[in-house]
Amino acid sequence: MPCGTTGESATLSAEEHEEVIDIAVECAKVPVIAGTGSNNTCEALQFTKHAADAGVDGVLLISPYYNKPNPAGLLAHFKKIAEAVDIPMILYNVPSRTGQDMPVDVIAKLAKVENIIGIKEASGNAAKVSQILEQTIDDDFVVLSGEDGLTLPIISMGGRGVISVAANIVPDKMSGMVNAALKGDYETARKIHFEISPLIRALFLETNPIPVKKAAELVGLASGHLRLPLAPISDANKEKLVSELKKLGVME
């Protein structure tokens, strides 16, 4: 999932954005879903076309941020991209980032558009997720959790997985929970959910991706480098993060 929030896509130049996608496709051993959204429809279309040409398996399209388009604008934005590029597309609703919560009726209409196959739902509102599932039940529309802590309840309602922050640090546990839940083994899924919940909370002690990048550095996965305006995690929150990493055995 290159060029998402955790990858600091908002601070990438257009050239860097496209280069990251190219490298991800070249190196990937799993399907690649690239973030290609923008608050500029023309730019989102450019990124999506590039990603398709690069060979990604699908794209993630965040709803336009800052502009706050009305429902007609949201529909027109996503339809224009879906009609121009023949590739599976996942909508991304994250009002804490965009300043706007995509209405359920807009999502339901977009679920009927060819190439739009699902949504990453990160509103944090389980009741809203239930409404989306209810209104798209006949459309084979994939609802994915965009909030790690709500993944289990969302799957219990009919969601099919998660696009996760915590999976960068504990991929086995996150995938174990999701797979158990999808098989109906909720006893195992609940056990893992409660086991990793403290880490999930620690990963959001500060703005994502500040904590998860520090966690990746602490466990030896990657550099914790951040681009301004993001700054390093505070010492107090780093201590809390270290504590949870040690409890899960991913850091000595």
N, C-alpha and C positions, 0 to 999 in steps of 0.2 A: 504494500500500500504506500507507494512513494508519493510525495507531494501532498501529504495530509497535514493536519494541525501539528502532530508530533514531529513532523519533518520540517516545521517552520516554513511552510510554503509561502506564507504571507511576506516573508523577507527575502524571497528568491527573485532574481530578475527573470524576465521572460526566457532569456537564453539559458540560465541555470535551471529553470523549471523543466525545460525540454531536455536538457542534458541529463538531469537526474532520472527522468523517465527512460531515456535511452539506455543508461547504465543499468537500471533495474531490470529492464527486459533482457539485456545481454547476460546478466549474471543470475537471473532468477531460476530457481528449481521448482517453483510453485507458480500457480496463476498470479498474474499481476493486475491489480485494480489501481489505476492512477487517479490522483486528484487532479481534476482539470477545471474546476469551477472558478468563477470570478464574479465580481459585481458589474463587470462590463461584458455584455453578451458577446460582442465581437471577439474579445480576448478569450472567453470561455470556449467559443467555437474554434478559435485557432489552436488552443491547447488540446482540445478534444480531437481535432483532426490530426494533429501531430502524434498524439498518443496512439490513435488507431493505426496510423502509418508505421509507428514504431513496433507495433505488434502486441499491445496490451490485450488482456482478456476482457476488460471492462473499465469503466470510468466512474468516478464518484464526483457528483456535481453539487457543491454547496449552494444553498439558496443565496441570492445576491445580498450582500451585506452593505450597510451604510445607506444605500439608496432607498430601502424600504418600499419596494414596488407593491402596488395593490394586487388583488387576486388576478385581474386580467393581465397585469404585467408578469406575474410569476408564471402563469400558463403560457404566455407568449415566449418568454425567455427559454423555458425548458423545451417547449415544442420546437422552437427554431433549431436548437441543437440536435434534438432527437431526429428531426426530419432531414438534417444535413449530413449526419454521420451514422453509418450503419454499424453500431457497436452497442453491447449491453450497457445500460446506464443506471446508476443507483443515485437517487436523490439523497440529499443530506440536510436534515433539519436540525440546526443547533442554535436556537435563539439566544443563548448566552453569548455567542460569538457574533451573530448577525444582527441582533437587535430586533428580530422579527420571527414570530412563530408561524410556520406555514399552516394555513387552515386545513382542517381535515377534508373539506369538500374539494379543495384544490388538489390535494394529494390523491384523492379518489379519482378525480378526472384525469390526472396525469398517469395513474395506474393503467388506464386504457390506451395510452399512447404507445405505439410500437417502438421498441427498443428501450423503453423505460421499464425496468424489471423489478425495481424494489426501492427501498428507502433505508438509510441509516438514521434511526430516530434517537436524537439526543436532547429531547426537550426535558427529560427527567420526569415526565408526566405519564405514569402508567395508565391512567384512565384514557388519555388521548391515544396511546398506543392501542388500547382495546378498541377504540372507535375506528382507528385506521384499519385494523384487522377485520373488524365487522363490515366496514364499507368496501373492502377490497377482496372479500372472501371468494368471489367468483372470478377473480382476475389473475390467479396464480401469481400474486404480487408478493415479493419477498420482503418481509419486515425484519430488519437487523437491529439489535440494540446498539446504541452509540454511547451508552452509559454502562460501564463494567458492572457497577453495583446493582443494576436492574436487569442484567442479562437473564438470570434464572427466572424471575417472574414473567419477563417478556416471552421467553420460550414456552413457559407453561400456558400462555394464552394463544400460542400459535406462531410466535416468532421463530426464525430459523437459524439464529446465531448472533454473532457480535463482531463489530469492527472495534478492536480493543486497544487500549493503552497498556493495561497490565500484562497482556500477552507478550509484550516486548521483553518483560523481565521473567515471567513465570508461564511460558507458553504451554508446558506440559499440563500444568494445573488448570489453566483456563480452558484448553481444548478438552481436557478430561471432564470438566464440569459440563461444558456444552454438549459433548457427545453423550454423556450419561443422561442429561436432561432430554435430549432428542430421542433417546431410546426409551424414555419413560422411567428411568432409574433415578427417581427424584431423591431417594435416600442418599445415594452416593453424591448426586449433584449438590444437595443441600450441605453435605459435609464439606465439600470442597469450597462451596460458596462462603461458608462461615470461616473457613480456614484462611482464605485469601482476602476477605473483606477488610481487615485492618491495613493490609498493604495497599489495597485500592484506595482507601481513604488517605493514606500517606502520600500517594502519588498525586493527590489533588490538594495538598497542604498549601501549595502556591499554584500559580497559573501553569497549566500544561503548555509546553513540555518541560518546564524547569525541573520538577522533581524526577520525572522519568529519565531525562537525560543524565542527571546526576546518578540515578540508580544504575543505568546502563554502564556508566563509568566505574561505579563502585564494584560491580560484579564482573568487570573486565570485558564487556561486550563492545563498547564504543566510547568515543570521546564525549565528554559532557559539555562541549563547546556550545555556546549560545550566541546568537546575533542580537545586538541592540535593536529594539529597546528592551529585550529580555535581559535580566541580570541574574547572577548565580543565586542559588537557594541560600537562605539564611542558615547560620550555624545551628540555631535551635531546631529548625525543621530538618536539617540534614541529620541531626542526632536521632530524631524520631524515625526518619526514613531508614537509617542504618539499623535501628532496633528491629523494625519489621522485616527487613531483608535477612537479618540473622535468625529471627524466629522461624522463617521459612527454609532456612538452610541454603539459601542461594548466595550467602556471603559469610565468610568466616569471621 
